[in-house]
Amino acid sequence: MHKIYVNGATGKMGQAVLKIIEDNDEFAKDNLLNSDVVIDFSNPISTLQILNECVDNKKPLIIGTTGTNLADLVLVIAQS
């Protein structure tokens, strides 16, 4: 079973991802510290915050957030 934390779970895409997780026996939603992967569908500010948490806790991060600017993307790349 793969444990997934969804950042931005209250938005449309976050809710869609949660539905897939809940409907599939191979996945379970969990908190960031216990998760195998983090999926982010939040906003650019929250994305940078969750990026730092993922780096600190050595968690892979999938970013689906839109509206990030070039400076934010440079930070993401630098953290990778």
Protein Blocks (a to p, Z undefined) as FASTA:
>chain_A
ZZdddehilbmklmmmmmmmmmpmkbccddfklpmbdcddbbfklmmmmmmmmmmnopac
ddfbehiafklmmmmmmmZZ
